[in-house]
Amino acid sequence: MAATGRDGNGWTQSVAGGVARSVDRRDGAPDADDSIQIGIAVDIPEPWGGMLTRRRAEAGDPQVVPAHVTLLGPTEIPVRALPAVEAHLARVAATHLPFTLHLRGTGTFRPVTQVVFVAVAAGISECELLAAAINAAPELHREARFPYHPHVTVAQDVPPEVLDKVYEDLADFSALFEVEAFTLFSHSGATRWQPRRDFRLGG
C-alpha cells in the first residue's frame, strides 16, 4: 500500500515477511496441490485511488479493480510455493527504500492495446527496479509480452469514444504521494482479487 501504516502503530512482521491482510478461500483453504493466481501492485491512496477507480467503472470497463500500479501481472503459481514467494517479497521489500510517486496526465497504449492510463511522472525507475527484483524469483519469472511500463489503467477494452473521453477528462490529473509498501494480491477463480499481504519497503 501507499501512504502510512494501516493501524497507526507500526507494522508487525510475520515469519514469511509482510503484514497479513486476508486469505483467499474457496470453501476453505486451497490444497497444497492447487494453483493460485497472484499479482503484486502498489495501491493508490485516497482520495486519488477512489477517484480513479470510480472513473474506470464509469467508463464501463468490465475489468475494473481498485486503482494500482502493477509490479507483477497475474501469475499462476502452486499454492505450495506461496511461502517461498512471500519470503522472496519480504527480502525485496527490505532492500528497497520508500519513494515518491507522482502521477500526472494521461497516456495510451493504442493501437497495440485498447488502454488509457494515468502516467507515472516520477518514481518510474523505482517501480522498474522493484518489478525486476520481484520477477527474479524462479516461481515468478515469466517472459513479458511488452516491456514494463508503470502506469495506472483507467479504461480498457471499451469503445474508442469512451477511451478518448477518459483520456481527455484526466489529462490534468495529478497526485503526489509516498510509496511505503507494495501488496500481494491473490484469487483462486471463485473470488475477486483479494489483498493478501503488505510488504513494507526498507524492512
N, C-alpha and C positions, 0 to 999 in steps of 0.2 A: 504494500500500500504506500501511497504517497502521504506526505504530511507527518503528523506526530503519532506516537504510540497510542494504541486504541484505548487502553484502560487508564491512562494518565499516571500509571505507577511503574512505568518501565516495561521491559519485555522479559518473559520467562522462557528460557531456552529448554527444549526437550532433549532427550538423548539423541534423536536423529538430527536435531537442529531446527530452528524456526519456531514459530508460535502457532499451535494448532488452532483451527477455526471451526471446521466442520468436517464430517466424514461422509463421503458419497456412499449411499446404500441402495441396494435392490433387495428389499425384504430381508435385510440382514447384511452383514459384511460380505463382500465378494470372496470367493475361494482363491487360494494362492495360485491355482492353475488358470484362473480367469485373466483376461486382459482388461485394461482400463485406459481411457483416453485422458491425457493430461495436457495442460497448456500453462505457460508461465508469462506473467504480464505485470506491468506497473499500472496500478489503478490511478484514475484521475480523481483528485479530491473534490469535495464540494466547495463552492457551488457549481464549478465547471463540469464535473462529472455528470451530475444530474441533467444539466442543460444539454450537453452533447448527446447523452443517452436519449432524452426526450426528442431531440431534433431528429435522431436516426429513426426512432419509432414513428414520428410524424411523417417521415418520408415513405413509410410503408415497407421498410426494409424487413424481410422475413427473418433475417439472421440477427436481429437486434440483441445485443448483450450490453452490460454496463461498459461505459467508455473506458478505454485502456490503451496502453502502448504494448504491443506484443513483443516478448523476448523469445519465446518458443511457441510456434503454432501448434495446433492439435497433433498430438503424437501418441500412438498406441504403444503401451508397454505392458509386460506381465505384472500382475499385482505383486508377485513376489519380489519384483525389482524396486518397489516403492521405497523401502528403507535405504537402499543404496543411492537412489536418486535424491532423496531428501538429504542424506548426508553430503552428497556432492553439492547440492544447492546451498547448504549451510557453509561449506568451505568457500564457494564462490562469493557468497554474500560477505563473509568475513574479510575477504581480500579486496573488496571494492568499497570505496567511500561514498557517503551520500553526495548528491549533486543537485544542481539547479536545472530544472526542465522548463523551457519556455516554449509554449505552443503559440503559434501565430499564423493566421491566414489559412488558406486552403490550397489543396493540390489535387491532382487526379492521376490515376494510372491508365486512363483511357488513351488509346483504344485497346491496350493489351488486356486489361480487366475493367469491368464497369464499377469503378470505385472512386468515390470522392472522400478526401480525408482532410483533417486539420494537420498542418505541418508542424514538425519539430524544428524550432529556430535555434535553440541552444540545448545542449545535452545529447547531441547526436553521437559524438564519439563515445560517451559513457554508455549509452544504450548499445552501441555496436560492440564494445568490449564485454559488457555483460552477456549479450546474446552469444558471442563467440565462446566465452568461458562456459556458459551453460551447455552449449551444443557439443562441447568437448567430451562429455561423458559418453562412454560406449553405448549406454542404454538410450541415449537421446540423440546421438548423431544421425543425421539424415541429409540427403542431398536436397538442397533448396531449389525450388523451381525458379525463383527470382532472387537477385541479390537482396540482402537485408536492408530495409529502409524503414527506420522507425517513424510511426505516424499513428494517428487516431482515426479509425474509419468512422465516417458519419453517414454514409449512404453506400449501398452495394446492391447490384442486381435489381435496380428499379428503373423505370423508364428514363430515357435520356433527358427529357424536360425536367424531371424531378432531380436528377443529378445536377443539372445546370442551376436549378433554383437553390439547392443546398450549397453548392459551390459559391454562389453569389451572396446568399444570406449570411454565411460565416466568413466571408472574405476579410472582415475587420476583427475577427475573434482574436483574443489574446489572453493568455493565462501564464502566470509565472509562479512556480512552487518548488519546494524541496522534495526530492525523492529520497526517502529514508529506508525503503524496503521494496521487495517485489513479492509477488504472491503466486503460489502453486494452486492451480485450479484442476478439477477432475470431474469426469462424468463417466457413467458406465452404460449409457444407452437409454436407460429408463428415466433419467433425471436430466435437468438442465445443468449447465456448468455450475459447480459449487466451489467457493473458495475453500481450500484445504489447509494451507499453511502459509504463514508470512515469514519472510527471511529478512532480517534487519541488516542493512549494509554497515560494514565496519565492525561487525561482530557485536 
